[in-house]
Amino acid sequence: MRHRTTPHAAGGGRFPVKYYLVAMLFIIFDIESVFLLPYAVDFDGLGYFALVEMVLFVGTVFVAYSYVWRRGGLEWD
């Protein structure tokens, strides 16, 4: 049995870039839930300013999500 000395031989192959893109998108959209948690915990005490800020934040995230969806970033081809 012959031993291979190349680094990628032990890993079983290379992954397509698409897997890394989906992982990065998951991390980005998962971090948004961390920003929504304080608002959900103290909803009554924050007032209208926080409501406006959360609407702007969720709107921005929705625009980013729709852009990724239109560009085909969520397709598993």
PDB file of N, CA, C and O in Angstrom:
ATOM      1  N   MET A   1       0.844  -1.176   0.000  1.00  0.00           N
ATOM      2  CA  MET A   1       0.000   0.000   0.000  1.00  0.00           C
ATOM      3  C   MET A   1       0.892   1.242   0.000  1.00  0.00           C
ATOM      4  O   MET A   1       1.827   1.353   0.793  1.00  0.00           O
ATOM      5  N   ARG A   2       0.596   2.131  -0.864  1.00  0.00           N
ATOM      6  CA  ARG A   2       1.402   3.327  -1.031  1.00  0.00           C
ATOM      7  C   ARG A   2       0.784   4.502  -0.265  1.00  0.00           C
ATOM      8  O   ARG A   2      -0.420   4.741  -0.361  1.00  0.00           O
ATOM      9  N   HIS A   3       1.586   5.215   0.476  1.00  0.00           N
ATOM     10  CA  HIS A   3       1.105   6.364   1.241  1.00  0.00           C
ATOM     11  C   HIS A   3       1.186   7.626   0.401  1.00  0.00           C
ATOM     12  O   HIS A   3       2.167   7.874  -0.299  1.00  0.00           O
ATOM     13  N   ARG A   4       0.149   8.395   0.489  1.00  0.00           N
ATOM     14  CA  ARG A   4       0.132   9.665  -0.240  1.00  0.00           C
ATOM     15  C   ARG A   4       0.570  10.780   0.693  1.00  0.00           C
ATOM     16  O   ARG A   4       0.193  10.819   1.864  1.00  0.00           O
ATOM     17  N   THR A   5       1.351  11.662   0.165  1.00  0.00           N
ATOM     18  CA  THR A   5       1.878  12.738   1.002  1.00  0.00           C
ATOM     19  C   THR A   5       1.217  14.084   0.729  1.00  0.00           C
ATOM     20  O   THR A   5       1.560  15.069   1.383  1.00  0.00           O
ATOM     21  N   THR A   6       0.303  14.156  -0.193  1.00  0.00           N
ATOM     22  CA  THR A   6      -0.346  15.426  -0.474  1.00  0.00           C
ATOM     23  C   THR A   6      -1.404  15.717   0.580  1.00  0.00           C
ATOM     24  O   THR A   6      -2.060  14.790   1.055  1.00  0.00           O
ATOM     25  N   PRO A   7      -1.585  16.957   0.954  1.00  0.00           N
ATOM     26  CA  PRO A   7      -2.523  17.286   2.028  1.00  0.00           C
ATOM     27  C   PRO A   7      -3.975  16.983   1.701  1.00  0.00           C
ATOM     28  O   PRO A   7      -4.740  16.627   2.598  1.00  0.00           O
ATOM     29  N   HIS A   8      -4.377  17.113   0.439  1.00  0.00           N
ATOM     30  CA  HIS A   8      -5.787  16.909   0.123  1.00  0.00           C
ATOM     31  C   HIS A   8      -6.139  15.436  -0.056  1.00  0.00           C
ATOM     32  O   HIS A   8      -7.320  15.107  -0.166  1.00  0.00           O
ATOM     33  N   ALA A   9      -5.170  14.552  -0.089  1.00  0.00           N
ATOM     34  CA  ALA A   9      -5.469  13.131  -0.277  1.00  0.00           C
ATOM     35  C   ALA A   9      -6.111  12.532   0.969  1.00  0.00           C
ATOM     36  O   ALA A   9      -6.940  11.628   0.863  1.00  0.00           O
ATOM     37  N   ALA A  10      -5.741  13.021   2.137  1.00  0.00           N
ATOM     38  CA  ALA A  10      -6.291  12.469   3.372  1.00  0.00           C
ATOM     39  C   ALA A  10      -7.723  12.936   3.607  1.00  0.00           C
ATOM     40  O   ALA A  10      -8.480  12.256   4.300  1.00  0.00           O
ATOM     41  N   GLY A  11      -8.107  14.068   3.051  1.00  0.00           N
ATOM     42  CA  GLY A  11      -9.431  14.627   3.287  1.00  0.00           C
ATOM     43  C   GLY A  11     -10.514  14.007   2.437  1.00  0.00           C
ATOM     44  O   GLY A  11     -11.693  14.199   2.737  1.00  0.00           O
ATOM     45  N   GLY A  12     -10.185  13.288   1.415  1.00  0.00           N
ATOM     46  CA  GLY A  12     -11.179  12.637   0.592  1.00  0.00           C
ATOM     47  C   GLY A  12     -11.673  13.472  -0.570  1.00  0.00           C
ATOM     48  O   GLY A  12     -12.564  13.026  -1.293  1.00  0.00           O
ATOM     49  N   GLY A  13     -11.148  14.633  -0.780  1.00  0.00           N
ATOM     50  CA  GLY A  13     -11.573  15.448  -1.914  1.00  0.00           C
ATOM     51  C   GLY A  13     -11.822  16.887  -1.527  1.00  0.00           C
ATOM     52  O   GLY A  13     -11.715  17.270  -0.362  1.00  0.00           O
ATOM     53  N   ARG A  14     -12.150  17.659  -2.515  1.00  0.00           N
ATOM     54  CA  ARG A  14     -12.409  19.085  -2.289  1.00  0.00           C
ATOM     55  C   ARG A  14     -13.898  19.352  -2.320  1.00  0.00           C
ATOM     56  O   ARG A  14     -14.665  18.657  -2.986  1.00  0.00           O
ATOM     57  N   PHE A  15     -14.285  20.374  -1.585  1.00  0.00           N
ATOM     58  CA  PHE A  15     -15.678  20.780  -1.563  1.00  0.00           C
ATOM     59  C   PHE A  15     -15.873  21.937  -2.543  1.00  0.00           C
ATOM     60  O   PHE A  15     -14.986  22.777  -2.695  1.00  0.00           O
ATOM     61  N   PRO A  16     -17.016  21.983  -3.202  1.00  0.00           N
ATOM     62  CA  PRO A  16     -17.285  23.137  -4.073  1.00  0.00           C
ATOM     63  C   PRO A  16     -17.424  24.422  -3.262  1.00  0.00           C
ATOM     64  O   PRO A  16     -17.753  24.382  -2.076  1.00  0.00           O
ATOM     65  N   VAL A  17     -17.180  25.533  -3.887  1.00  0.00           N
ATOM     66  CA  VAL A  17     -17.272  26.835  -3.232  1.00  0.00           C
ATOM     67  C   VAL A  17     -18.704  27.096  -2.762  1.00  0.00           C
ATOM     68  O   VAL A  17     -18.913  27.838  -1.802  1.00  0.00           O
ATOM     69  N   LYS A  18     -19.676  26.502  -3.419  1.00  0.00           N
ATOM     70  CA  LYS A  18     -21.086  26.699  -3.068  1.00  0.00           C
ATOM     71  C   LYS A  18     -21.372  26.330  -1.613  1.00  0.00           C
ATOM     72  O   LYS A  18     -22.175  26.990  -0.953  1.00  0.00           O
ATOM     73  N   TYR A  19     -20.722  25.280  -1.110  1.00  0.00           N
ATOM     74  CA  TYR A  19     -20.934  24.885   0.283  1.00  0.00           C
ATOM     75  C   TYR A  19     -20.464  25.975   1.241  1.00  0.00           C
ATOM     76  O   TYR A  19     -21.122  26.248   2.244  1.00  0.00           O
ATOM     77  N   TYR A  20     -19.339  26.590   0.937  1.00  0.00           N
ATOM     78  CA  TYR A  20     -18.826  27.647   1.795  1.00  0.00           C
ATOM     79  C   TYR A  20     -19.707  28.889   1.730  1.00  0.00           C
ATOM     80  O   TYR A  20     -19.896  29.562   2.744  1.00  0.00           O
ATOM     81  N   LEU A  21     -20.246  29.203   0.564  1.00  0.00           N
ATOM     82  CA  LEU A  21     -21.144  30.350   0.440  1.00  0.00           C
ATOM     83  C   LEU A  21     -22.415  30.152   1.250  1.00  0.00           C
ATOM     84  O   LEU A  21     -22.883  31.073   1.919  1.00  0.00           O
ATOM     85  N   VAL A  22     -22.974  28.945   1.188  1.00  0.00           N
ATOM     86  CA  VAL A  22     -24.189  28.659   1.962  1.00  0.00           C
ATOM     87  C   VAL A  22     -23.886  28.722   3.451  1.00  0.00           C
ATOM     88  O   VAL A  22     -24.711  29.201   4.228  1.00  0.00           O
ATOM     89  N   ALA A  23     -22.716  28.247   3.860  1.00  0.00           N
ATOM     90  CA  ALA A  23     -22.342  28.315   5.273  1.00  0.00           C
ATOM     91  C   ALA A  23     -22.196  29.764   5.733  1.00  0.00           C
ATOM     92  O   ALA A  23     -22.632  30.109   6.832  1.00  0.00           O
ATOM     93  N   MET A  24     -21.596  30.604   4.915  1.00  0.00           N
ATOM     94  CA  MET A  24     -21.456  32.018   5.279  1.00  0.00           C
ATOM     95  C   MET A  24     -22.814  32.707   5.338  1.00  0.00           C
ATOM     96  O   MET A  24     -23.049  33.531   6.222  1.00  0.00           O
ATOM     97  N   LEU A  25     -23.708  32.381   4.410  1.00  0.00           N
ATOM     98  CA  LEU A  25     -25.057  32.957   4.455  1.00  0.00           C
ATOM     99  C   LEU A  25     -25.795  32.518   5.711  1.00  0.00           C
ATOM    100  O   LEU A  25     -26.505  33.312   6.327  1.00  0.00           O
ATOM    101  N   PHE A  26     -25.629  31.254   6.090  1.00  0.00           N
ATOM    102  CA  PHE A  26     -26.267  30.766   7.312  1.00  0.00           C
ATOM    103  C   PHE A  26     -25.762  31.536   8.531  1.00  0.00           C
ATOM    104  O   PHE A  26     -26.550  31.916   9.397  1.00  0.00           O
ATOM    105  N   ILE A  27     -24.467  31.764   8.599  1.00  0.00           N
ATOM    106  CA  ILE A  27     -23.905  32.490   9.736  1.00  0.00           C
ATOM    107  C   ILE A  27     -24.429  33.924   9.768  1.00  0.00           C
ATOM    108  O   ILE A  27     -24.776  34.430  10.835  1.00  0.00           O
ATOM    109  N   ILE A  28     -24.488  34.575   8.624  1.00  0.00           N
ATOM    110  CA  ILE A  28     -24.965  35.962   8.581  1.00  0.00           C
ATOM    111  C   ILE A  28     -26.416  36.054   9.020  1.00  0.00           C
ATOM    112  O   ILE A  28     -26.764  36.913   9.831  1.00  0.00           O
ATOM    113  N   PHE A  29     -27.272  35.177   8.492  1.00  0.00           N
ATOM    114  CA  PHE A  29     -28.688  35.246   8.851  1.00  0.00           C
ATOM    115  C   PHE A  29     -28.951  34.679  10.242  1.00  0.00           C
ATOM    116  O   PHE A  29     -30.002  34.942  10.826  1.00  0.00           O
ATOM    117  N   ASP A  30     -28.015  33.909  10.778  1.00  0.00           N
ATOM    118  CA  ASP A  30     -28.164  33.421  12.140  1.00  0.00           C
ATOM    119  C   ASP A  30     -27.785  34.502  13.143  1.00  0.00           C
ATOM    120  O   ASP A  30     -28.369  34.581  14.224  1.00  0.00           O
ATOM    121  N   ILE A  31     -26.820  35.325  12.794  1.00  0.00           N
ATOM    122  CA  ILE A  31     -26.410  36.405  13.686  1.00  0.00           C
ATOM    123  C   ILE A  31     -27.521  37.442  13.832  1.00  0.00           C
ATOM    124  O   ILE A  31     -27.612  38.115  14.859  1.00  0.00           O
ATOM    125  N   GLU A  32     -28.352  37.572  12.825  1.00  0.00           N
ATOM    126  CA  GLU A  32     -29.458  38.536  12.944  1.00  0.00           C
ATOM    127  C   GLU A  32     -30.388  38.171  14.089  1.00  0.00           C
ATOM    128  O   GLU A  32     -30.968  39.059  14.714  1.00  0.00           O
ATOM    129  N   SER A  33     -30.543  36.888  14.377  1.00  0.00           N
ATOM    130  CA  SER A  33     -31.407  36.489  15.492  1.00  0.00           C
ATOM    131  C   SER A  33     -30.811  36.931  16.825  1.00  0.00           C
ATOM    132  O   SER A  33     -31.556  37.174  17.775  1.00  0.00           O
ATOM    133  N   VAL A  34     -29.491  37.039  16.919  1.00  0.00           N
ATOM    134  CA  VAL A  34     -28.865  37.536  18.140  1.00  0.00           C
ATOM    135  C   VAL A  34     -29.221  39.008  18.352  1.00  0.00           C
ATOM    136  O   VAL A  34     -29.393  39.445  19.489  1.00  0.00           O
ATOM    137  N   PHE A  35     -29.330  39.762  17.280  1.00  0.00           N
ATOM    138  CA  PHE A  35     -29.699  41.168  17.407  1.00  0.00           C
ATOM    139  C   PHE A  35     -31.193  41.354  17.706  1.00  0.00           C
ATOM    140  O   PHE A  35     -31.592  42.376  18.264  1.00  0.00           O
ATOM    141  N   LEU A  36     -32.000  40.385  17.341  1.00  0.00           N
ATOM    142  CA  LEU A  36     -33.433  40.486  17.619  1.00  0.00           C
ATOM    143  C   LEU A  36     -33.791  40.049  19.040  1.00  0.00           C
ATOM    144  O   LEU A  36     -34.859  40.409  19.534  1.00  0.00           O
ATOM    145  N   LEU A  37     -32.944  39.300  19.694  1.00  0.00           N
ATOM    146  CA  LEU A  37     -33.253  38.773  21.019  1.00  0.00           C
ATOM    147  C   LEU A  37     -33.462  39.863  22.082  1.00  0.00           C
ATOM    148  O   LEU A  37     -34.448  39.786  22.814  1.00  0.00           O
ATOM    149  N   PRO A  38     -32.599  40.858  22.203  1.00  0.00           N
ATOM    150  CA  PRO A  38     -32.861  41.884  23.232  1.00  0.00           C
ATOM    151  C   PRO A  38     -34.181  42.623  23.008  1.00  0.00           C
ATOM    152  O   PRO A  38     -34.857  42.996  23.966  1.00  0.00           O
ATOM    153  N   TYR A  39     -34.535  42.827  21.772  1.00  0.00           N
ATOM    154  CA  TYR A  39     -35.808  43.493  21.485  1.00  0.00           C
ATOM    155  C   TYR A  39     -36.984  42.614  21.910  1.00  0.00           C
ATOM    156  O   TYR A  39     -37.977  43.111  22.440  1.00  0.00           O
ATOM    157  N   ALA A  40     -36.867  41.324  21.678  1.00  0.00           N
ATOM    158  CA  ALA A  40     -37.950  40.418  22.047  1.00  0.00           C
ATOM    159  C   ALA A  40     -38.075  40.279  23.566  1.00  0.00           C
ATOM    160  O   ALA A  40     -39.178  40.096  24.081  1.00  0.00           O
ATOM    161  N   VAL A  41     -36.969  40.365  24.275  1.00  0.00           N
ATOM    162  CA  VAL A  41     -37.001  40.198  25.735  1.00  0.00           C
ATOM    163  C   VAL A  41     -37.621  41.411  26.412  1.00  0.00           C
ATOM    164  O   VAL A  41     -38.425  41.257  27.331  1.00  0.00           O
ATOM    165  N   ASP A  42     -37.265  42.603  25.979  1.00  0.00           N
ATOM    166  CA  ASP A  42     -37.745  43.824  26.637  1.00  0.00           C
ATOM    167  C   ASP A  42     -38.589  44.660  25.683  1.00  0.00           C
ATOM    168  O   ASP A  42     -38.305  45.839  25.469  1.00  0.00           O
ATOM    169  N   PHE A  43     -39.603  44.064  25.123  1.00  0.00           N
ATOM    170  CA  PHE A  43     -40.450  44.712  24.119  1.00  0.00           C
ATOM    171  C   PHE A  43     -41.178  45.926  24.689  1.00  0.00           C
ATOM    172  O   PHE A  43     -41.219  46.975  24.045  1.00  0.00           O
ATOM    173  N   ASP A  44     -41.749  45.804  25.875  1.00  0.00           N
ATOM    174  CA  ASP A  44     -42.553  46.891  26.449  1.00  0.00           C
ATOM    175  C   ASP A  44     -41.713  48.080  26.914  1.00  0.00           C
ATOM    176  O   ASP A  44     -42.158  49.224  26.818  1.00  0.00           O
ATOM    177  N   GLY A  45     -40.539  47.831  27.401  1.00  0.00           N
ATOM    178  CA  GLY A  45     -39.737  48.899  27.987  1.00  0.00           C
ATOM    179  C   GLY A  45     -38.944  49.723  26.992  1.00  0.00           C
ATOM    180  O   GLY A  45     -38.385  50.751  27.376  1.00  0.00           O
ATOM    181  N   LEU A  46     -38.871  49.329  25.752  1.00  0.00           N
ATOM    182  CA  LEU A  46     -37.999  50.013  24.802  1.00  0.00           C
ATOM    183  C   LEU A  46     -38.652  51.200  24.097  1.00  0.00           C
ATOM    184  O   LEU A  46     -37.959  52.162  23.764  1.00  0.00           O
ATOM    185  N   GLY A  47     -39.925  51.161  23.868  1.00  0.00           N
ATOM    186  CA  GLY A  47     -40.616  52.302  23.272  1.00  0.00           C
ATOM    187  C   GLY A  47     -40.630  52.274  21.746  1.00  0.00           C
ATOM    188  O   GLY A  47     -40.266  51.287  21.108  1.00  0.00           O
ATOM    189  N   TYR A  48     -41.067  53.407  21.193  1.00  0.00           N
ATOM    190  CA  TYR A  48     -41.250  53.498  19.748  1.00  0.00           C
ATOM    191  C   TYR A  48     -39.944  53.613  18.973  1.00  0.00           C
ATOM    192  O   TYR A  48     -39.865  53.181  17.823  1.00  0.00           O
ATOM    193  N   PHE A  49     -38.930  54.187  19.587  1.00  0.00           N
ATOM    194  CA  PHE A  49     -37.642  54.297  18.904  1.00  0.00           C
ATOM    195  C   PHE A  49     -37.086  52.916  18.567  1.00  0.00           C
ATOM    196  O   PHE A  49     -36.582  52.692  17.467  1.00  0.00           O
ATOM    197  N   ALA A  50     -37.181  52.005  19.516  1.00  0.00           N
ATOM    198  CA  ALA A  50     -36.704  50.637  19.278  1.00  0.00           C
ATOM    199  C   ALA A  50     -37.566  49.937  18.235  1.00  0.00           C
ATOM    200  O   ALA A  50     -37.062  49.132  17.452  1.00  0.00           O
ATOM    201  N   LEU A  51     -38.867  50.238  18.218  1.00  0.00           N
ATOM    202  CA  LEU A  51     -39.743  49.653  17.206  1.00  0.00           C
ATOM    203  C   LEU A  51     -39.328  50.100  15.809  1.00  0.00           C
ATOM    204  O   LEU A  51     -39.267  49.288  14.886  1.00  0.00           O
ATOM    205  N   VAL A  52     -39.045  51.383  15.656  1.00  0.00           N
ATOM    206  CA  VAL A  52     -38.605  51.900  14.360  1.00  0.00           C
ATOM    207  C   VAL A  52     -37.263  51.277  13.968  1.00  0.00           C
ATOM    208  O   VAL A  52     -37.063  50.901  12.813  1.00  0.00           O
ATOM    209  N   GLU A  53     -36.351  51.170  14.929  1.00  0.00           N
ATOM    210  CA  GLU A  53     -35.048  50.564  14.646  1.00  0.00           C
ATOM    211  C   GLU A  53     -35.183  49.102  14.226  1.00  0.00           C
ATOM    212  O   GLU A  53     -34.493  48.658  13.308  1.00  0.00           O
ATOM    213  N   MET A  54     -36.051  48.361  14.877  1.00  0.00           N
ATOM    214  CA  MET A  54     -36.228  46.946  14.523  1.00  0.00           C
ATOM    215  C   MET A  54     -36.900  46.798  13.169  1.00  0.00           C
ATOM    216  O   MET A  54     -36.571  45.881  12.416  1.00  0.00           O
ATOM    217  N   VAL A  55     -37.834  47.681  12.845  1.00  0.00           N
ATOM    218  CA  VAL A  55     -38.464  47.632  11.519  1.00  0.00           C
ATOM    219  C   VAL A  55     -37.430  47.916  10.438  1.00  0.00           C
ATOM    220  O   VAL A  55     -37.421  47.254   9.401  1.00  0.00           O
ATOM    221  N   LEU A  56     -36.555  48.898  10.672  1.00  0.00           N
ATOM    222  CA  LEU A  56     -35.493  49.181   9.708  1.00  0.00           C
ATOM    223  C   LEU A  56     -34.510  48.017   9.600  1.00  0.00           C
ATOM    224  O   LEU A  56     -34.070  47.676   8.502  1.00  0.00           O
ATOM    225  N   PHE A  57     -34.165  47.410  10.728  1.00  0.00           N
ATOM    226  CA  PHE A  57     -33.232  46.287  10.723  1.00  0.00           C
ATOM    227  C   PHE A  57     -33.821  45.086   9.997  1.00  0.00           C
ATOM    228  O   PHE A  57     -33.155  44.485   9.154  1.00  0.00           O
ATOM    229  N   VAL A  58     -35.053  44.734  10.315  1.00  0.00           N
ATOM    230  CA  VAL A  58     -35.691  43.592   9.658  1.00  0.00           C
ATOM    231  C   VAL A  58     -35.905  43.881   8.177  1.00  0.00           C
ATOM    232  O   VAL A  58     -35.784  42.981   7.346  1.00  0.00           O
ATOM    233  N   GLY A  59     -36.222  45.122   7.843  1.00  0.00           N
ATOM    234  CA  GLY A  59     -36.357  45.488   6.430  1.00  0.00           C
ATOM    235  C   GLY A  59     -35.051  45.332   5.673  1.00  0.00           C
ATOM    236  O   GLY A  59     -35.033  44.835   4.547  1.00  0.00           O
ATOM    237  N   THR A  60     -33.954  45.759   6.294  1.00  0.00           N
ATOM    238  CA  THR A  60     -32.638  45.606   5.667  1.00  0.00           C
ATOM    239  C   THR A  60     -32.280  44.141   5.485  1.00  0.00           C
ATOM    240  O   THR A  60     -31.757  43.754   4.440  1.00  0.00           O
ATOM    241  N   VAL A  61     -32.555  43.330   6.487  1.00  0.00           N
ATOM    242  CA  VAL A  61     -32.273  41.893   6.386  1.00  0.00           C
ATOM    243  C   VAL A  61     -33.147  41.260   5.306  1.00  0.00           C
ATOM    244  O   VAL A  61     -32.681  40.397   4.563  1.00  0.00           O
ATOM    245  N   PHE A  62     -34.398  41.677   5.212  1.00  0.00           N
ATOM    246  CA  PHE A  62     -35.281  41.130   4.189  1.00  0.00           C
ATOM    247  C   PHE A  62     -34.802  41.506   2.792  1.00  0.00           C
ATOM    248  O   PHE A  62     -34.866  40.685   1.877  1.00  0.00           O
ATOM    249  N   VAL A  63     -34.326  42.733   2.615  1.00  0.00           N
ATOM    250  CA  VAL A  63     -33.787  43.146   1.313  1.00  0.00           C
ATOM    251  C   VAL A  63     -32.563  42.306   0.962  1.00  0.00           C
ATOM    252  O   VAL A  63     -32.416  41.873  -0.181  1.00  0.00           O
ATOM    253  N   ALA A  64     -31.681  42.070   1.941  1.00  0.00           N
ATOM    254  CA  ALA A  64     -30.496  41.241   1.686  1.00  0.00           C
ATOM    255  C   ALA A  64     -30.890  39.804   1.353  1.00  0.00           C
ATOM    256  O   ALA A  64     -30.315  39.191   0.453  1.00  0.00           O
ATOM    257  N   TYR A  65     -31.867  39.273   2.078  1.00  0.00           N
ATOM    258  CA  TYR A  65     -32.334  37.909   1.826  1.00  0.00           C
ATOM    259  C   TYR A  65     -32.955  37.789   0.437  1.00  0.00           C
ATOM    260  O   TYR A  65     -32.703  36.810  -0.265  1.00  0.00           O
ATOM    261  N   SER A  66     -33.758  38.764   0.034  1.00  0.00           N
ATOM    262  CA  SER A  66     -34.371  38.699  -1.289  1.00  0.00           C
ATOM    263  C   SER A  66     -33.328  38.847  -2.394  1.00  0.00           C
ATOM    264  O   SER A  66     -33.465  38.242  -3.458  1.00  0.00           O
ATOM    265  N   TYR A  67     -32.286  39.645  -2.153  1.00  0.00           N
ATOM    266  CA  TYR A  67     -31.204  39.777  -3.126  1.00  0.00           C
ATOM    267  C   TYR A  67     -30.473  38.448  -3.316  1.00  0.00           C
ATOM    268  O   TYR A  67     -30.198  38.033  -4.441  1.00  0.00           O
ATOM    269  N   VAL A  68     -30.166  37.793  -2.202  1.00  0.00           N
ATOM    270  CA  VAL A  68     -29.480  36.489  -2.288  1.00  0.00           C
ATOM    271  C   VAL A  68     -30.373  35.478  -2.983  1.00  0.00           C
ATOM    272  O   VAL A  68     -29.891  34.669  -3.776  1.00  0.00           O
ATOM    273  N   TRP A  69     -31.660  35.514  -2.699  1.00  0.00           N
ATOM    274  CA  TRP A  69     -32.592  34.569  -3.314  1.00  0.00           C
ATOM    275  C   TRP A  69     -32.679  34.794  -4.825  1.00  0.00           C
ATOM    276  O   TRP A  69     -32.656  33.838  -5.600  1.00  0.00           O
ATOM    277  N   ARG A  70     -32.777  36.057  -5.239  1.00  0.00           N
ATOM    278  CA  ARG A  70     -32.844  36.357  -6.678  1.00  0.00           C
ATOM    279  C   ARG A  70     -31.566  35.980  -7.414  1.00  0.00           C
ATOM    280  O   ARG A  70     -31.615  35.557  -8.569  1.00  0.00           O
ATOM    281  N   ARG A  71     -30.438  36.130  -6.760  1.00  0.00           N
ATOM    282  CA  ARG A  71     -29.159  35.805  -7.392  1.00  0.00           C
ATOM    283  C   ARG A  71     -28.886  34.304  -7.426  1.00  0.00           C
ATOM    284  O   ARG A  71     -27.908  33.873  -8.037  1.00  0.00           O
ATOM    285  N   GLY A  72     -29.731  33.503  -6.784  1.00  0.00           N
ATOM    286  CA  GLY A  72     -29.572  32.054  -6.790  1.00  0.00           C
ATOM    287  C   GLY A  72     -28.600  31.542  -5.746  1.00  0.00           C
ATOM    288  O   GLY A  72     -28.063  30.444  -5.893  1.00  0.00           O
ATOM    289  N   GLY A  73     -28.364  32.304  -4.708  1.00  0.00           N
ATOM    290  CA  GLY A  73     -27.442  31.891  -3.662  1.00  0.00           C
ATOM    291  C   GLY A  73     -27.971  30.787  -2.770  1.00  0.00           C
ATOM    292  O   GLY A  73     -27.203  30.170  -2.032  1.00  0.00           O
ATOM    293  N   LEU A  74     -29.253  30.530  -2.822  1.00  0.00           N
ATOM    294  CA  LEU A  74     -29.850  29.498  -1.981  1.00  0.00           C
ATOM    295  C   LEU A  74     -30.197  28.229  -2.763  1.00  0.00           C
ATOM    296  O   LEU A  74     -30.809  27.316  -2.209  1.00  0.00           O
ATOM    297  N   GLU A  75     -29.822  28.159  -4.019  1.00  0.00           N
ATOM    298  CA  GLU A  75     -30.105  26.982  -4.850  1.00  0.00           C
ATOM    299  C   GLU A  75     -29.035  25.912  -4.669  1.00  0.00           C
ATOM    300  O   GLU A  75     -27.847  26.223  -4.588  1.00  0.00           O
ATOM    301  N   TRP A  76     -29.455  24.660  -4.605  1.00  0.00           N
ATOM    302  CA  TRP A  76     -28.524  23.530  -4.473  1.00  0.00           C
ATOM    303  C   TRP A  76     -28.415  22.826  -5.821  1.00  0.00           C
ATOM    304  O   TRP A  76     -29.069  21.809  -6.052  1.00  0.00           O
ATOM    305  N   ASP A  77     -27.599  23.364  -6.696  1.00  0.00           N
ATOM    306  CA  ASP A  77     -27.432  22.754  -8.025  1.00  0.00           C
ATOM    307  C   ASP A  77     -26.347  21.732  -8.031  1.00  0.00           C
ATOM    308  O   ASP A  77     -26.077  21.124  -9.067  1.00  0.00           O
TER     309      ASP A  77
END
